[in-house]
């Protein structure tokens, strides 16, 4: 049974188990062929530059699903790039009582507040120190950057569960304190196919907004300019349109 028809607006999310592929991802290609299950249809009036975030959002849903029930819980998100800013909004949409965002960039912290974070904190600050006592610990947290200091900071301020979404690098320390409180440290895992449709639901319903952090819209000929914007942190996300 065909899911798609000619003329549908779709977003690529990944390759489901059992499908054949030669390459992973579109790589800024104007045309890309893959199994139809690799694509999620979107309403034609939904901006494709926002639908393009489906792939990273689907990756993130692995962590969101592993987080389980968050209603009434205090949750943290570290690293406020595209994934982190999506996670802040998705966790609020799932009913978290309090979402605490962590980053070292003041502009990213302000953006997280605007998108629904209850607190936006620089690690190591006075506000961060206040989370250290056990009764003030977060219930769970998702790390969206992967660098060891970020993960280690979450291990220190989280009571039950830390999930690493970002590609982990550096020396991550799971010490005696983490063991005593029974903390669970877990990797993100593969993208779930159902996560692509969950991502579409949150995007099209407006519960997760990505338009506010697409900082530039460029042609492929302006690719180097876009990379510079990201390196200089003048944009969180850049949209490249191969048809412009």
C-alpha positions as CSV (number, residue, x, y, z in Angstrom):
1,X,0.0,0.0,0.0
2,X,1.4,3.3,-1.1
3,X,1.8,6.0,1.5
4,X,2.8,8.8,-0.8
5,X,1.7,10.2,-4.2
6,X,3.2,12.5,-6.8
7,X,3.1,16.1,-5.6
8,X,3.2,15.4,-1.9
9,X,5.3,17.6,0.3
10,X,7.6,15.4,2.3
11,X,10.5,15.5,4.8
12,X,13.2,12.8,5.0
13,X,13.7,11.4,8.5
14,X,16.0,8.3,8.0
15,X,16.0,4.7,6.8
16,X,13.7,2.3,8.5
17,X,15.0,-1.2,9.4
18,X,14.8,-3.6,6.5
19,X,14.9,-0.9,3.7
20,X,17.7,-0.8,1.2
21,X,19.7,2.4,0.9
22,X,23.0,3.4,-0.8
23,X,23.5,6.6,1.2
24,X,22.2,8.1,4.4
25,X,20.6,11.5,4.1
26,X,20.1,14.0,1.3
27,X,23.4,15.9,1.6
28,X,21.8,19.2,0.4
29,X,20.8,17.4,-2.8
30,X,18.0,18.8,-4.9
31,X,16.7,15.3,-5.5
32,X,17.0,12.2,-3.3
33,X,15.7,8.7,-3.8
34,X,14.9,6.4,-0.8
35,X,12.2,4.0,0.4
36,X,8.8,5.8,0.8
37,X,8.9,4.9,4.5
38,X,11.9,7.2,4.8
39,X,9.7,10.2,4.2
40,X,6.9,11.9,6.2
41,X,4.2,13.8,4.3
42,X,3.5,17.4,5.4
43,X,0.6,19.8,4.6
44,X,1.5,21.8,1.5
45,X,1.1,25.1,3.5
46,X,3.7,24.0,6.1
47,X,7.1,25.6,5.3
48,X,9.5,23.1,4.0
49,X,12.5,24.8,5.7
50,X,10.8,23.9,9.0
51,X,9.8,20.4,7.9
52,X,13.5,19.9,7.1
53,X,14.1,19.8,10.9
54,X,12.2,16.4,10.9
55,X,15.4,14.4,10.7
56,X,17.2,15.8,13.7
57,X,13.9,15.9,15.6
58,X,13.3,12.3,14.9
59,X,16.8,11.5,16.3
60,X,15.9,13.4,19.4
61,X,12.6,11.5,19.9
62,X,14.7,8.5,20.8
63,X,15.8,10.4,23.9
64,X,12.3,11.8,24.5
65,X,10.7,8.4,24.4
66,X,13.4,6.9,26.7
67,X,12.7,9.8,29.2
68,X,9.3,8.2,29.6
69,X,6.6,10.0,31.6
70,X,7.6,13.5,32.5
71,X,4.3,14.9,33.8
72,X,5.0,16.8,37.0
73,X,8.8,16.3,36.8
74,X,11.7,18.7,36.8
75,X,13.8,18.1,33.7
76,X,17.0,19.5,32.3
77,X,18.3,20.1,28.8
78,X,22.0,20.9,28.2
79,X,23.3,22.4,25.0
80,X,21.0,24.8,23.3
81,X,21.6,24.2,19.6
82,X,18.7,23.1,17.4
83,X,18.3,19.8,19.2
84,X,18.4,21.4,22.6
85,X,15.9,24.1,21.8
86,X,13.5,21.5,20.3
87,X,13.9,19.3,23.4
88,X,13.0,22.3,25.7
89,X,9.7,22.7,23.8
90,X,9.0,19.0,23.4
91,X,9.4,18.3,27.1
92,X,7.1,21.1,28.0
93,X,4.6,19.8,25.5
94,X,4.8,16.4,27.3
95,X,3.8,18.0,30.6
96,X,7.1,18.6,32.5
97,X,6.5,20.7,35.6
98,X,9.7,22.6,35.1
99,X,12.2,22.7,32.2
100,X,15.7,23.9,33.1
101,X,18.0,24.8,30.1
102,X,21.8,25.0,30.3
103,X,24.3,26.7,28.1
104,X,27.2,29.1,28.3
105,X,25.8,31.5,25.6
106,X,23.6,34.3,27.0
107,X,21.7,34.6,23.7
108,X,20.9,30.9,23.6
109,X,19.7,31.0,27.2
110,X,17.4,34.0,26.3
111,X,16.1,32.1,23.3
112,X,15.4,29.0,25.5
113,X,13.4,31.2,27.9
114,X,11.4,32.7,25.0
115,X,10.6,29.1,23.8
116,X,9.3,28.0,27.2
117,X,12.2,27.1,29.5
118,X,11.3,27.9,33.2
119,X,15.0,28.5,34.0
120,X,18.0,29.1,31.7
121,X,21.3,28.7,33.6
122,X,25.0,28.9,33.0
123,X,26.7,25.7,34.4
124,X,28.8,26.5,37.4
125,X,26.8,29.7,38.2
126,X,25.2,30.4,41.6
127,X,21.8,29.1,40.1
128,X,23.5,25.9,39.0
129,X,25.1,25.4,42.5
130,X,21.6,25.6,44.0
131,X,20.6,22.4,42.0
132,X,23.4,20.3,43.7
133,X,21.7,19.4,47.0
134,X,19.8,16.1,46.5
135,X,16.4,17.5,47.2
136,X,17.0,20.2,44.5
137,X,18.3,17.7,41.8
138,X,16.5,17.4,38.5
139,X,14.5,14.2,38.0
140,X,15.9,13.6,34.6
141,X,18.0,15.4,31.9
142,X,18.9,15.2,28.2
143,X,22.3,16.3,27.1
144,X,22.2,17.7,23.5
145,X,25.9,18.5,23.0
146,X,27.9,15.4,24.1
147,X,31.0,17.1,25.4
148,X,32.2,15.6,28.7
149,X,31.8,18.7,30.9
150,X,28.2,19.1,29.8
151,X,27.3,15.5,30.6
152,X,29.3,15.5,33.9
153,X,27.4,18.6,35.0
154,X,24.1,16.9,34.4
155,X,25.3,13.8,36.3
156,X,25.9,16.1,39.3
157,X,22.5,17.8,39.3
158,X,20.2,15.0,38.2
159,X,18.7,12.4,40.5
160,X,17.3,9.6,38.3
161,X,18.1,9.5,34.6
162,X,20.6,11.2,32.2
163,X,20.3,10.6,28.4
164,X,23.1,11.6,26.1
165,X,21.7,12.7,22.7
166,X,24.9,14.5,21.5
167,X,27.8,12.5,20.2
168,X,29.7,11.7,23.4
169,X,33.4,12.8,23.5
170,X,35.8,13.4,26.4
171,X,36.0,11.7,29.7
172,X,32.6,11.2,31.2
173,X,32.7,10.3,34.8
174,X,30.2,8.1,36.5
175,X,31.5,8.1,40.0
176,X,30.4,6.9,43.5
177,X,28.0,9.8,44.0
178,X,26.1,8.9,40.9
179,X,26.1,5.2,41.8
180,X,24.8,6.0,45.4
181,X,21.8,7.9,44.1
182,X,21.0,5.2,41.6
183,X,21.4,7.4,38.5
184,X,20.8,5.8,35.2
185,X,23.1,7.0,32.4
186,X,22.0,6.1,28.9
187,X,22.9,6.7,25.2
188,X,20.3,8.0,22.8
189,X,20.0,5.0,20.5
190,X,18.6,4.7,16.9
191,X,15.9,6.9,15.4
192,X,12.4,5.4,15.8
193,X,10.1,5.5,12.8
194,X,7.2,6.5,15.0
195,X,9.3,9.4,16.1
196,X,9.1,11.0,12.7
197,X,5.3,11.2,12.9
198,X,5.5,12.4,16.5
199,X,7.9,15.1,15.4
200,X,5.5,16.1,12.6
201,X,2.7,16.3,15.1
202,X,4.5,18.7,17.4
203,X,5.8,20.8,14.5
204,X,2.5,21.2,12.6
205,X,0.5,21.7,15.9
206,X,2.8,24.6,16.8
207,X,3.8,22.9,20.1
208,X,7.4,23.0,18.9
209,X,8.5,26.1,16.9
210,X,11.7,26.1,14.9
211,X,11.2,29.2,12.8
212,X,12.5,31.4,15.6
213,X,16.0,29.9,15.4
214,X,16.5,29.6,11.7
215,X,18.8,32.6,11.6
216,X,19.5,32.8,7.8
217,X,18.1,31.5,4.6
218,X,20.7,31.1,1.9
219,X,21.5,29.6,-1.5
220,X,24.0,26.7,-1.8
221,X,26.4,29.1,-3.4
222,X,26.4,30.9,0.0
223,X,27.3,27.8,1.9
224,X,30.6,29.1,3.3
225,X,28.7,32.2,4.6
226,X,26.3,29.9,6.4
227,X,29.1,27.9,8.0
228,X,30.7,31.2,9.3
229,X,27.4,32.3,10.8
230,X,27.2,29.0,12.7
231,X,30.8,29.1,13.8
232,X,30.5,32.7,15.0
233,X,27.2,31.7,16.7
234,X,25.3,34.4,14.8
235,X,22.7,31.7,13.8
236,X,21.5,28.6,15.5
237,X,20.3,27.0,12.3
238,X,20.8,28.0,8.6
239,X,18.4,27.0,5.8
240,X,19.9,26.3,2.4
241,X,17.5,26.3,-0.5
242,X,19.0,24.5,-3.6
243,X,16.3,25.9,-5.8
244,X,16.9,29.6,-5.0
